[in-house]
Amino acid sequence: MGKFINLAEEKFGRLTAIERVANNKWNKAVWLCRCDCGNETTTLANHLRNGSTKSCGCLQQEAHITHGLTGHKLYWVWDAMKRRCKNEAHRSYKNYGNRGISVCDEWRTDFQAFYDWAMASEYEEGLTIDRINNNGNYEPDNCQFITIAENNRNQRRTRNITHDGKTMCISEWARELNVPKATLWKKLNRGWTIARVMDSR
């Protein structure tokens, strides 16, 4: 168990730590904090210490009013990116925040900065944000916009298979062999090789 660090009365952005409360389900330290706006909120101790949480949410609300872009599709890209890295209740947290993936300071508290980078990176509707290094953070030097199909191939769960010098994911092999993807999965899970699938057609 890690060493207890007393954060009581320490200031983190707009938040002042009041008292430690029950650990979360991953046994991470949680603190009750008072925001300068008057609200109280709970957050992880490491989020306070690394600067990822600086208010009860009022900072983000003020940013929304300032940039006037909350209806833009990129706003939802930005919001979802932050939630899967920070919100332990998010269905994808285990693949992002729980793996240590975070959003850089430049983007985390400033949607306008993210929007400006996206526009300069030739964002178009229908594209999705992708981390070049899958173990790296969301930051300008490690992100790009790609199509959903490209993103699906790059996901960690994608299974790539090499046969006769050619490497492709399951979906691509299914198209190549003209067999249903589900059928190909079943045969491969039974230990079949691509060569055997070819011979059985």
C-alpha positions as CSV (number, residue, x, y, z in Angstrom):
1,M,0.0,0.0,0.0
2,G,1.4,3.4,-0.9
3,K,2.4,6.0,1.7
4,F,-0.4,8.2,2.9
5,I,0.0,11.9,1.8
6,N,-2.0,14.4,3.7
7,L,-3.5,17.0,1.3
8,A,-5.8,18.7,3.8
9,E,-6.0,22.5,3.3
10,E,-3.7,22.3,0.3
11,K,-4.8,24.3,-2.8
12,F,-5.0,22.7,-6.3
13,G,-6.2,25.3,-8.8
14,R,-9.7,26.3,-7.5
15,L,-9.9,23.3,-5.2
16,T,-9.0,23.2,-1.5
17,A,-8.7,19.7,-0.1
18,I,-10.9,19.2,3.0
19,E,-10.7,15.6,4.1
20,R,-9.9,12.2,2.8
21,V,-13.0,10.0,2.2
22,A,-13.4,6.3,1.3
23,N,-11.2,4.9,-1.4
24,N,-12.7,4.2,-4.8
25,K,-13.3,0.6,-6.0
26,W,-9.7,0.5,-7.3
27,N,-8.5,1.4,-3.8
28,K,-7.3,4.8,-4.9
29,A,-7.3,7.7,-2.4
30,V,-10.2,10.1,-2.8
31,W,-10.5,13.6,-1.3
32,L,-13.5,15.8,-0.6
33,C,-12.7,19.3,-1.9
34,R,-14.2,22.8,-1.8
35,C,-14.1,24.8,-5.0
36,D,-13.7,28.6,-5.0
37,C,-17.1,28.8,-6.5
38,G,-18.6,27.3,-3.4
39,N,-19.4,23.8,-4.6
40,E,-17.9,20.7,-3.0
41,T,-16.7,17.7,-5.0
42,T,-14.7,14.5,-4.6
43,T,-11.8,13.6,-6.8
44,L,-8.8,11.3,-6.8
45,A,-5.7,12.4,-4.9
46,N,-3.4,11.8,-7.9
47,H,-5.7,14.0,-10.1
48,L,-5.3,16.8,-7.7
49,R,-1.5,16.4,-7.5
50,N,-1.0,16.0,-11.3
51,G,-3.2,19.0,-12.1
52,S,-5.8,17.1,-14.1
53,T,-8.6,18.3,-11.8
54,K,-8.6,22.0,-10.9
55,S,-12.2,22.8,-10.2
56,C,-15.6,21.2,-9.5
57,G,-16.3,21.6,-13.2
58,C,-16.9,25.4,-13.3
59,L,-13.7,26.0,-15.2
60,Q,-15.0,23.9,-18.1
61,Q,-18.4,25.6,-17.9
62,E,-16.8,29.0,-18.2
63,A,-14.6,27.8,-21.1
64,H,-17.8,26.6,-22.9
65,I,-19.3,30.0,-22.6
66,T,-16.1,31.7,-23.8
67,H,-15.5,29.8,-27.0
68,G,-19.1,29.3,-28.1
69,L,-18.3,26.0,-29.8
70,T,-20.1,23.5,-27.6
71,G,-22.3,22.4,-30.5
72,H,-19.4,21.6,-32.8
73,K,-18.6,17.9,-33.3
74,L,-15.1,18.5,-32.2
75,Y,-16.3,19.5,-28.8
76,W,-17.8,16.0,-28.3
77,V,-14.5,14.5,-29.5
78,W,-12.7,16.6,-26.9
79,D,-15.1,15.8,-24.1
80,A,-15.1,12.0,-24.8
81,M,-11.3,12.0,-25.0
82,K,-11.1,13.5,-21.5
83,R,-13.9,11.4,-20.0
84,R,-12.3,8.0,-21.0
85,C,-9.0,9.2,-19.5
86,K,-10.5,10.6,-16.2
87,N,-13.9,9.3,-15.5
88,E,-13.6,5.9,-13.8
89,A,-17.3,5.2,-14.6
90,H,-16.7,5.5,-18.3
91,R,-17.0,2.2,-20.2
92,S,-13.6,2.8,-21.8
93,Y,-11.7,4.0,-18.7
94,K,-10.0,0.6,-18.3
95,N,-8.3,1.0,-21.7
96,Y,-7.3,4.6,-21.2
97,G,-7.2,6.2,-17.7
98,N,-6.6,3.0,-16.0
99,R,-3.6,2.3,-18.3
100,G,-2.2,5.7,-17.4
101,I,-3.3,7.4,-20.6
102,S,-4.0,11.1,-20.1
103,V,-4.8,14.3,-21.9
104,C,-2.0,16.9,-22.1
105,D,-2.3,20.1,-20.0
106,E,-2.6,22.2,-23.2
107,W,-5.8,20.5,-24.2
108,R,-7.4,19.3,-21.0
109,T,-8.6,22.7,-19.8
110,D,-8.8,24.5,-23.1
111,F,-11.1,23.3,-25.8
112,Q,-10.1,26.3,-28.0
113,A,-6.5,25.0,-28.1
114,F,-7.7,21.5,-29.1
115,Y,-10.0,23.0,-31.7
116,D,-7.2,25.1,-33.2
117,W,-4.9,22.1,-33.4
118,A,-7.6,20.0,-35.0
119,M,-8.3,22.6,-37.7
120,A,-4.6,22.9,-38.4
121,S,-4.4,19.1,-38.7
122,E,-7.0,19.1,-41.5
123,Y,-9.9,17.7,-39.4
124,E,-13.0,16.7,-41.4
125,E,-16.3,15.5,-40.1
126,G,-16.3,11.7,-40.0
127,L,-12.7,11.4,-39.0
128,T,-11.7,10.1,-35.5
129,I,-8.8,11.0,-33.3
130,D,-6.0,8.5,-33.1
131,R,-2.9,8.2,-30.9
132,I,0.2,7.3,-33.0
133,N,1.9,5.6,-30.1
134,N,-0.9,3.6,-28.5
135,N,0.8,3.8,-25.1
136,G,1.3,7.5,-25.3
137,N,-1.0,10.4,-24.2
138,Y,-3.4,12.6,-26.1
139,E,-1.1,15.5,-27.1
140,P,-0.3,17.3,-30.4
141,D,2.8,15.3,-31.3
142,N,1.1,12.0,-30.7
143,C,-2.3,12.5,-32.3
144,Q,-3.7,12.5,-35.8
145,F,-7.1,12.2,-37.5
146,I,-7.9,9.0,-39.4
147,T,-11.0,7.3,-40.7
148,I,-13.0,5.0,-38.5
149,A,-11.9,1.9,-40.6
150,E,-8.3,2.9,-40.1
151,N,-8.9,3.4,-36.4
152,N,-10.5,-0.1,-36.0
153,R,-7.4,-1.7,-37.6
154,N,-5.2,0.2,-35.1
155,Q,-7.1,-0.8,-32.0
156,R,-5.3,-3.0,-29.5
157,R,-8.0,-5.7,-29.8
158,T,-7.4,-6.0,-33.5
159,R,-5.9,-9.3,-34.5
160,N,-3.3,-9.1,-37.3
161,I,-2.4,-12.3,-39.1
162,T,0.6,-12.7,-41.5
163,H,0.5,-15.2,-44.3
164,D,2.8,-15.5,-47.3
165,G,4.4,-12.2,-46.4
166,K,1.1,-10.3,-46.2
167,T,-0.1,-8.9,-42.8
168,M,-3.8,-7.9,-42.5
169,C,-6.5,-7.8,-39.8
170,I,-9.4,-10.2,-39.6
171,S,-11.8,-8.0,-41.5
172,E,-9.3,-7.6,-44.4
173,W,-8.5,-11.3,-44.5
174,A,-12.3,-12.0,-44.6
175,R,-12.7,-9.8,-47.6
176,E,-9.6,-11.3,-49.2
177,L,-10.8,-14.8,-48.8
178,N,-14.5,-13.9,-49.5
179,V,-15.7,-15.6,-46.3
180,P,-17.9,-14.1,-43.5
181,K,-15.8,-12.5,-40.7
182,A,-17.6,-14.6,-38.1
183,T,-16.8,-17.8,-40.0
184,L,-13.1,-16.8,-40.2
185,W,-13.0,-16.0,-36.5
186,K,-14.4,-19.5,-35.6
187,K,-11.9,-21.3,-37.8
188,L,-9.0,-19.4,-36.5
189,N,-10.1,-19.9,-32.9
190,R,-10.1,-23.6,-33.7
191,G,-6.5,-23.4,-34.7
192,W,-6.9,-23.2,-38.4
193,T,-4.2,-21.3,-40.4
194,I,-5.0,-18.9,-43.2
195,A,-3.6,-21.4,-45.7
196,R,-6.1,-24.0,-44.4
197,V,-9.0,-21.6,-44.7
198,M,-7.9,-20.9,-48.3
199,D,-7.8,-24.7,-49.1
200,S,-11.3,-25.2,-47.5
201,R,-13.1,-22.7,-49.7
